[in-house]
């Protein structure tokens, strides 16, 4: 099994466990972001460039979604 396959397998298992255990979409997306960041940090040196670029684009998308979630929560707190 090559490294890209192991990384995809880890991320798939992480996503499935996250989907089963998360109580809301916001928690699911936040934990998915954490999983992709861990995968990118640990597997960056072992991945092919195409796989790394794809994972980085997913991470950027999840970061934007995370920022929207944070802004929504801050608004809820400030609105009282």
TORMI-478737 format. One record per residue: residue in one letter; x, y, z of N, C-alpha, C in turn. Coordinates in nm, 4 decimals, padded with zeros to 6 digits. Each point is the difference from the previous one (the first is absolute). Example, Ala and Ser with C-alpha at 12.3 -4.5 7.8 and 13.67 -1.06 7.14 Angstrom:
- kolba|n_c1|n_c2|n_c3|ca_c1|ca_c2|ca_c3|c_c1|c_c2|c_c3
- a|01.3190|-00.5690|00.7800|-00.0890|00.1190|00.0000|00.0900|00.1200|00.0000
- s|-00.0350|00.1050|-00.0720|00.0820|00.1190|00.0060|-00.0770|00.1090|00.0730
END
This chain:
- kolba|n_c1|n_c2|n_c3|ca_c1|ca_c2|ca_c3|c_c1|c_c2|c_c3
- x|00.0856|-00.1169|00.0000|-00.0856|00.1169|00.0000|00.0902|00.1232|00.0000
- x|-00.0218|00.0862|-00.0978|00.0819|00.1205|-00.0045|-00.0550|00.1053|00.0955
- x|00.0739|00.1075|00.0125|-00.0324|00.1021|00.1002|-00.1302|00.0715|-00.0330
- x|-00.0220|00.0306|-00.1278|-00.1241|00.0692|-00.0369|-00.1233|-00.0831|00.0350
- x|00.0083|-00.1296|-00.0207|-00.1120|-00.0878|00.0346|-00.0234|-00.0026|00.1507
- x|00.1075|-00.0040|00.0769|-00.0133|00.0004|00.1460|-00.0597|00.1315|00.0490
- x|00.0394|00.1099|-00.0612|-00.0530|00.1308|00.0398|-00.1478|00.0102|-00.0343
- x|-00.0376|-00.0470|-00.1175|-00.1413|00.0018|-00.0389|-00.0816|-00.0904|00.0922
- x|00.0552|-00.1151|00.0347|-00.0682|-00.0913|00.0920|-00.0198|00.0645|00.1370
- x|00.1037|00.0664|00.0521|-00.0119|00.0688|00.1288|-00.1064|00.1084|-00.0056
- x|00.0028|00.0809|-00.1045|-00.0962|00.1100|-00.0112|-00.1424|-00.0530|-00.0176
- x|-00.0158|-00.1116|-00.0696|-00.1322|-00.0608|-00.0160|-00.0535|-00.0517|00.1331
- x|00.0843|-00.0696|00.0747|-00.0418|-00.0501|00.1316|-00.0317|00.1161|00.0926
- x|00.0828|00.1046|-00.0020|-00.0230|00.1191|00.0825|-00.1353|00.0624|-00.0340
- x|-00.0303|00.0125|-00.1285|-00.1255|00.0618|-00.0427|-00.1199|-00.0854|00.0407
- x|00.0108|-00.1304|-00.0158|-00.1110|-00.0878|00.0388|-00.0260|00.0044|00.1502
- x|00.1057|-00.0064|00.0797|-00.0177|00.0100|00.1451|-00.0570|00.1358|00.0391
- x|00.0474|00.1031|-00.0661|-00.0496|00.1349|00.0259|-00.1484|00.0094|-00.0338
- x|-00.0392|-00.0570|-00.1123|-00.1407|00.0050|-00.0404|-00.0889|-00.0769|00.0973
- x|00.0513|-00.1087|00.0546|-00.0793|-00.0792|00.0936|-00.0102|00.0645|00.1378
- x|00.1027|00.0724|00.0416|00.0045|00.0513|00.1367|-00.0394|00.1473|00.0138
- x|00.0026|00.0748|-00.1072|-00.0304|00.1430|00.0084|-00.1505|00.0213|00.0143
- x|-00.0355|00.0957|00.0845|-00.1412|00.0279|00.0252|-00.0551|00.1092|-00.0909
- x|00.0870|00.0778|-00.0601|-00.0464|00.1060|-00.0890|00.0969|00.0146|-00.1167
- x|-00.0458|00.0707|-00.1001|00.0828|00.0231|-00.1177|00.1217|00.0843|00.0339
- x|-00.0167|00.0952|00.0896|00.1115|00.0869|00.0372|00.1111|-00.0791|00.0680
- x|-00.0375|-00.0913|00.0875|00.0999|-00.0846|00.0668|00.0652|-00.0933|-00.1016
- x|-00.0797|-00.0557|-00.0901|00.0538|-00.0882|-00.1035|00.1054|00.0714|-00.0834
- x|-00.0309|00.1203|-00.0466|00.0940|00.0730|-00.0850|00.1249|00.0427|00.0763
- x|-00.0152|00.0357|00.1267|00.1158|00.0397|00.0804|00.0934|-00.1180|00.0239
- x|-00.0556|-00.1150|00.0339|00.0833|-00.1180|00.0226|00.0608|-00.0487|-00.1315
- x|-00.0728|00.0140|-00.1099|00.0554|-00.0349|-00.1305|00.1182|00.0908|-00.0346
- x|-00.0105|00.1281|00.0339|00.1119|00.0925|-00.0202|00.1209|-00.0434|00.0815
- x|-00.0219|-00.0379|00.1242|00.1103|-00.0462|00.0849|00.0657|-00.1236|-00.0612
- x|-00.0801|-00.0916|-00.0504|00.0547|-00.1211|-00.0619|00.0819|00.0292|-00.1243
- x|-00.0481|00.0915|-00.0834|00.0769|00.0333|-00.1201|00.1282|00.0737|00.0346
- x|-00.0045|00.0847|00.1030|00.1225|00.0685|00.0422|00.1026|-00.0987|00.0551
- x|-00.0455|-00.0972|00.0775|00.0910|-00.1032|00.0520|00.0589|-00.0807|-00.1153
- x|-00.0848|-00.0399|-00.0930|00.0460|-00.0783|-00.1140|00.1002|00.0776|-00.0835
- x|-00.0289|00.1261|-00.0233|00.0903|00.0825|-00.0801|00.1330|00.0206|00.0705
- x|-00.0033|00.0216|00.1290|00.1235|00.0249|00.0746|00.0867|-00.1257|00.0098
- x|-00.0603|-00.1131|00.0278|00.0778|-00.1227|00.0170|00.0400|-00.0644|-00.1326
- x|-00.0831|00.0136|-00.1017|00.0279|-00.0682|-00.1256|00.0550|00.0868|-00.1095
- x|00.0292|00.1248|00.0299|00.0415|00.0950|-00.1030|00.1266|-00.0439|-00.0731
- x|00.0950|-00.0536|00.0709|00.1277|-00.0349|-00.0613|-00.0051|-00.1327|-00.0750
- x|-00.1042|-00.0787|00.0219|-00.0101|-00.1313|-00.0615|-00.0996|-00.0040|-00.1153
- x|-00.0734|00.1087|-00.0202|-00.1050|00.0014|-00.1006|00.0523|00.0521|-00.1332
- x|-00.0675|-00.0427|-00.1064|00.0306|00.0560|-00.1318|-00.0532|00.1426|-00.0052
- x|00.0546|00.0792|-00.0910|-00.0374|00.1410|-00.0094|-00.1487|00.0170|-00.0321
- x|-00.0535|-00.0833|-00.0879|-00.1416|00.0121|-00.0373|-00.0904|-00.0272|00.1202
- x|00.0337|-00.1012|00.0762|-00.0804|-00.0327|00.1183|00.0089|00.1096|00.1049
- x|00.1202|00.0540|00.0162|00.0196|00.1064|00.0985|-00.0774|00.1257|-00.0406
- x|00.0033|00.0348|-00.1284|-00.0739|00.1174|-00.0466|-00.1504|-00.0180|00.0174
- x|-00.0497|-00.1208|-00.0272|-00.1424|-00.0269|00.0175|-00.0403|00.0104|00.1465
- x|00.0821|-00.0560|00.0880|-00.0295|00.0058|00.1434|00.0081|00.1431|00.0524
- x|00.0927|00.0793|-00.0536|00.0091|00.1406|00.0403|-00.1237|00.0776|-00.0441
- x|-00.0512|-00.0280|-00.1197|-00.1201|00.0707|-00.0451|-00.1207|-00.0361|00.0866
- x|-00.0107|-00.1263|00.0402|-00.1074|-00.0404|00.0914|00.0162|00.0703|00.1343
- x|00.1241|00.0102|00.0471|00.0266|00.0664|00.1276|-00.0380|00.1471|-00.0065
- x|00.0327|00.0673|-00.1104|-00.0370|00.1413|-00.0140|-00.1514|00.0175|00.0004
- x|-00.0702|-00.0889|-00.0682|-00.1460|00.0065|-00.0018|-00.0571|-00.0203|00.1400
- x|00.0534|-00.0976|00.0727|-00.0473|-00.0244|00.1365|00.0353|00.1153|00.0935
- x|00.1129|00.0666|-00.0229|00.0350|00.1175|00.0811|-00.0984|00.1146|-00.0222
- x|-00.0413|00.0194|-00.1235|-00.0992|00.1044|-00.0294|-00.1328|-00.0334|00.0682
- x|-00.0406|-00.1260|-00.0086|-00.1238|-00.0422|00.0665|00.0125|00.0167|00.1511
- x|00.1167|-00.0341|00.0558|00.0226|00.0162|00.1433|-00.0091|00.1472|00.0403
- x|00.0549|00.0890|-00.0811|-00.0087|00.1432|00.0300|-00.1456|00.0464|-00.0003
- x|-00.0795|-00.0508|-00.0919|-00.1421|00.0354|-00.0041|-00.0713|-00.0518|00.1247
- x|00.0330|-00.1219|00.0426|-00.0600|-00.0560|00.1218|00.0357|00.0854|00.1208
- x|00.1262|00.0409|00.0100|00.0431|00.0828|00.1130|-00.0717|00.1342|-00.0021
- x|-00.0104|00.0630|-00.1171|-00.0705|00.1285|-00.0084|-00.1464|-00.0150|00.0402
- x|-00.0617|-00.1101|-00.0398|-00.1396|-00.0255|00.0364|-00.0151|-00.0151|00.1510
- x|00.0909|-00.0737|00.0627|-00.0062|-00.0191|00.1458|00.0255|00.1309|00.0746
- x|00.0933|00.0795|-00.0477|00.0265|00.1298|00.0628|-00.1231|00.0891|-00.0114
- x|-00.0649|-00.0009|-00.1156|-00.1212|00.0791|-00.0172|-00.1100|-00.0464|00.0954
- x|-00.0142|-00.1316|00.0176|-00.1011|-00.0521|00.0924|00.0273|00.0444|00.1429
- x|00.1265|00.0015|00.0390|00.0351|00.0422|00.1360|-00.0255|00.1492|00.0172
- x|00.0400|00.0789|-00.0981|-00.0176|00.1448|00.0118|-00.1465|00.0417|-00.0100
- x|-00.0780|-00.0743|-00.0773|-00.1416|00.0332|-00.0141|-00.0779|-00.0370|00.1260
- x|00.0547|-00.0926|00.0762|-00.0610|-00.0348|00.1282|-00.1148|-00.0882|-00.0196
END
